[in-house]
Amino acid sequence: MTGLLINLSPWLLLAVALAAGGWLRHRYQQELAAHRRSSAQLIQTQDMLRRISQAVESTSDAIGIGDMAGHSLYHNHAHIQLFGYTVDELNAVPESGVLFADERIAREILECVKEGRSWRGETDIKTKAGRRVPAFVRADIIRDEQGRPVGIYGVFADITEERKRRDAVARAGKLESLGLLAGGIAHDFNNLLAIIGGNVQMVQAQPGHSDFTVKRLQEVDKIVWRARDLTQGLKTFAKGGTPIKIPTQLPGLIRESAGLAAHGAAVELDYWLPDGLRRVEADESQLGQVLHNIVLNAVQAMPAGGRITLSAGNLAFGDDPAIREGEHWVRVSITDNGPGMTPEVLARIFDPFFTTKQKGTGLGLATSYSIVEQHGGRLRVESTVGRGTVFHLLLPAMREQLVSAA
């Protein structure tokens, strides 16, 4: 029996070795497969993180991440472009809430998020250069796997163009309502003026008036004519006057209108009117009135003198959000280096009867806005206190061969 075991031992040992080898090989293959799966998962995770990072960096929304103490940890490219701060630069600013124009909003957002609630809304943000930008803001808390708060993130979307569109729609509705009222008043008022003027002329035709009476009647007659001019302004504002459009070359009209408005004033006029400017279909009288009103406003804002630059250029799809594919427009810009306007004044600049002048009706720019709308165009204004004002007049261009500047 012992001899038999001795004779079998090599075979038993071989069997055990083969079994162990098979088991080890199987275990190795399992571990290798697990390692490969882990590596594949790691590669997939890294790839996913890289894609998320690319998406965050390429998005147009500004994204910032900070810790619970309020220190910045990360800014994407859009955040740096919008605000102008790198992470280190923002952390070096001693004040808190510097990204918001209203400190109360900044405190409200921080308190809301720390309480575990999201904050969403529109507010003005403030850039490193001090510029105010309207934005839609979303702020929320970041939690770890156990649900503990570990950070805060904010997403900022610039809504400058959207707000301009909303303001334009609201202004158009308000002007339309006021136009209906102004039109009715102008019609009735004009009838009353006709009666007053007719009676004044009848009295003036009678002989034997004293010098005092003659002077008083002349004053009344002047006032009646001034009132008629105001009535005509109301009519133009109410309806814009149906424009009689003809193909119009803008350079000559721009020079003529600006020259008349600035005649005798201590201002210098600069013109940047390139060759190849497209023609527009316009009522030259009405469009000339718009240009005259804007330049005259600039002249009156600079009684001690200044510079007014009138420039023009062709626009196509992609140059302005208002332009659709296949359309061609012309933009006329009137820029002055006057005192500029506050945001409060700028918000009401096209309101009828609103004026900052001691003398004036406040109908000039309201009428101009109405005329431009009647032409299917847009009238925009930008202004900064101490840096001047620029009006942009956008008009649909004719589909034709380009012409040279006159």
Buried (B, 14 or more C-beta within 10 A) or exposed (E): EEEEEEEEEEEEEEEEEEEEEEEEEEEEEEEEEEEEEEEEEEEEEEEEEEEEEEEBEEBEBBBBBBEBEEEBEEBBBBBBEBBBBBBEBBBEEEEEBBBBBBEEBBEBBBEBBEEEEEBEEEBBBBBBEEBEBBBBBBBBBBEEEEEEBEBBBBBBBBBEEBBBEEEBEEBBEEBEEBBEEBBEBBEEBBEEBEEBBEEBEEEBEEEEEEEEEEEEBEEBBEBBEEBBEBBBBBBBBBBBBEBEBEEBBBBEBBBBBBEEBBEEBEBEBEBEBEEEBBBBBBBBEBBBBBBBBBBBBBBBBBEEEBBBBBBBBBBEEEEBEBBEEEBBBBBBBBBBBBBBBEEEBBEBBBBBEBBEEEEEBBBBBBBBBBBBBBBBBBBBBBBBEEEBBBBBBBBBBBEEEEBEBE
